[in-house]
Amino acid sequence: MKKAILSIAVVALAVSTAFSAVTIRYQNKDSKSVTFKVKIDGSTKEVTFDGSKTSSVTIQGGATEAVLITSCGEVKVKTGANIEIKDGCIKIN
């Protein structure tokens, strides 16, 4: 019985990790699209935010938080965050 419960717990953890991602809502006040490097779950990716737009973006990975690398510094965001982009910098709302 203990082995069955342990097996179920391991599978549940693996499934939750496999479907982890960081989804953030953004408002880009700049007229140009901007692309930032992102660190998530030990990997580096890129994410593009469309100019003059309010939308959402999902960063695929095995975590629920990520670090956006901007020219203004690094910004840690968690899934569900609301951010504002202005002059290429990020402000968490």
VMD Tcl script that draws the C-alpha trace (Angstrom):
set ca {
  {0.00 0.00 0.00}
  {2.81 2.43 0.88}
  {4.52 1.68 -2.43}
  {1.31 2.45 -4.33}
  {0.88 5.79 -2.56}
  {4.53 6.66 -3.14}
  {4.20 5.75 -6.84}
  {1.10 7.95 -7.19}
  {2.91 10.85 -5.49}
  {5.92 10.51 -7.81}
  {3.70 10.43 -10.90}
  {1.70 13.45 -9.70}
  {4.91 15.41 -9.12}
  {6.24 14.49 -12.56}
  {2.98 15.51 -14.25}
  {2.79 18.84 -12.41}
  {6.41 19.60 -13.32}
  {5.87 18.66 -16.97}
  {3.01 21.14 -17.28}
  {4.66 24.01 -15.39}
  {5.04 27.29 -17.18}
  {5.01 30.99 -16.37}
  {2.08 32.95 -17.77}
  {2.23 36.70 -17.30}
  {-0.05 39.54 -18.34}
  {1.71 42.54 -19.85}
  {1.10 46.05 -21.09}
  {3.81 47.26 -23.47}
  {3.65 51.05 -23.57}
  {6.50 51.19 -26.10}
  {5.53 51.34 -29.76}
  {8.13 48.70 -30.69}
  {8.10 45.04 -29.79}
  {10.78 44.07 -27.32}
  {12.53 40.73 -26.84}
  {14.07 39.75 -23.51}
  {16.17 36.77 -22.51}
  {14.50 34.63 -19.87}
  {15.97 32.21 -17.36}
  {13.55 29.45 -16.40}
  {14.26 26.11 -14.79}
  {17.99 26.29 -15.58}
  {17.45 27.15 -19.26}
  {17.73 30.43 -21.12}
  {15.06 31.33 -23.67}
  {13.72 34.44 -25.35}
  {10.29 35.99 -25.12}
  {8.88 38.79 -27.29}
  {6.32 41.33 -26.11}
  {4.40 43.03 -28.93}
  {4.55 46.84 -29.05}
  {1.65 49.05 -27.94}
  {-0.30 46.07 -26.73}
  {-1.87 44.52 -23.66}
  {-1.80 40.75 -23.75}
  {-0.51 37.60 -22.07}
  {2.54 35.51 -22.76}
  {3.43 32.01 -21.58}
  {7.04 30.98 -21.02}
  {7.37 27.21 -21.26}
  {9.50 25.49 -18.67}
  {9.44 23.38 -15.58}
  {8.91 26.18 -13.08}
  {6.32 28.70 -11.93}
  {8.73 31.63 -11.84}
  {11.26 33.04 -14.28}
  {13.83 35.83 -14.49}
  {13.50 38.35 -17.33}
  {16.84 39.91 -18.29}
  {16.51 43.53 -19.42}
  {18.94 46.38 -19.99}
  {17.52 47.83 -16.74}
  {18.36 44.71 -14.74}
  {16.91 41.31 -13.95}
  {13.26 40.99 -12.93}
  {11.87 37.88 -11.23}
  {8.26 37.12 -12.16}
  {5.88 34.43 -10.98}
  {3.05 32.95 -12.95}
  {0.05 35.28 -12.85}
  {2.17 38.44 -12.60}
  {1.08 41.70 -14.25}
  {3.91 43.73 -15.73}
  {4.28 47.03 -17.53}
  {6.96 47.64 -20.12}
  {8.08 51.22 -20.71}
  {11.34 52.43 -22.28}
  {12.49 48.80 -22.45}
  {12.22 48.37 -18.68}
  {9.83 46.18 -16.69}
  {7.76 47.25 -13.71}
  {5.70 44.68 -11.81}
  {2.20 45.96 -11.02}
}
mol new
graphics top color blue
foreach p $ca { graphics top sphere $p radius 0.5 }
foreach p [lrange $ca 0 end-1] q [lrange $ca 1 end] { graphics top cylinder $p $q radius 0.2 }
display resetview
